[in-house]
Amino acid sequence: MVNIYEFERDRCDLIYNQAGLDAIASVIEQRVKVDALFESRQELLELAKASGEAK
């Protein structure tokens, strides 16, 4: 499991781990044609953020 953000009970906003996001994006890039699905890598990272799980 790749940790893409850290959960802190006293904060409303999430702190994203860029290394974790890049790892998730890399896995996706190896399995699908990213250029055919996303207009930019930023959209891919947004998908990773939306599907992530806190540890």
Secondary structure, 3 states (H helix, E strand, C coil): CCCCEECCCCCCCCEECHHHHHHHHHHHHHHCCHHHHCCCHHHHHHHHHHHCCCC
